[in-house]
Amino acid sequence: MEAIALGRTGLDVSRISLGGLFVSSYGAAFAQAREAVQRAVELGINYVDTAPMYGNSEEVLGRILPDLERPMIVSTKLGARPQPFDPKDAKALRESFEESCRLLGRETVDILMIHEPDRPRQFDWWEDFDAAAGPVMGVLEALKAEGRIRFLGLGGTTAYEMARLLRTGKFDVVLTAFNYSLLWQEAAHELLPAAREHGVGVVVGSPLQQGALARRWDEVDSGARWLSKPRREQFRALYRLLDETDLPLPELALRFVLSNPDVHTVLSGVRSAGEVEQNVAAAGRGPLSDGLLSRIAEIAAMVPFRPHDEPFALPFGRPYAGSPPAGPI
């Protein structure tokens, strides 16, 4: 497994890494999760990302990490704990970190991220957004000064808001999810350039868009009232490209993200050792050709920005309850 420097951190990370959401009661039984993590380490994966939001992922990893043949770089987050959650309660944030350490079985964490610092309706972290000023920064800086964390990070989903925070120069790593993949590429406009400018390590999550890019979906042609016409035509164009290249869709999706030199590692939400092996094998086949990247760029340009009423995670194969309200006008 190829490794690459994670921005200015000095850490060398494997190009494929583990997303902790599925190494939990949400995704796999403990024995299966342990086998997947052990196999990942055997194949050279050395980075795992988790969070209090990810079920019992921290606890599961805390039981697995001590038995691994090589240490892993561990990232976790502040957010959602304790409930009711107050992102401006510095004492509670510190207690959340201590609970993460207890569950992980560690005194220190390599990277501590602010979870969804870009969604004020859910978590209002900031007193001054453009300066990234708020009680959470005092907690992060104190933990770093004490040697309890090595690097500060952000983990969120809105490319433009996250870019504004990166430009403060206060963060070492960014985890961006749902906005850099085969068909959704808004991170390329501001977030990736801002990360490059400031030497920030880039972790991309959800390269398969929570399953939308994991396989071909019959619903593209047979229904899915929530799928807009432009997006439907875009999926059809992508499927035609698959017919021409004869590449599996998950492999194309992973290799596309890894073809961007601004991306350092891609989280894979694996449930089994077999899925780890598939992802590592795909990454090992290297970047996509310039010609294929050009074709993908043409398809992505068919829907350059997410339609206003598109579900955030396309519910292929799942019941659809309708779009959430847009909020106050």
Secondary structure by P-SEA (a helix, b strand, c coil): cbbbbccccccccccbbbcccccccccccaaaaaaaaaaaaaaccccccccccccaaaaaaaacccccccccbbbbbbcccccccccccaaaaaaaaaaaaaaaccccccccccccccccccccccccccccccaaaaaaaaaaaaccccccccccccaaaaaaaaaaccccbbbbccccccccccccccaaaaaaaabbbbbbccccccccccccccccccccccccaaaaaaaaaaaaaaaaacccaaaaaaaaaaccccccbbbbbcccaaaaaaaaaaaacccccaaaaaaaaaaaacccccccccccccccccccccccccccc
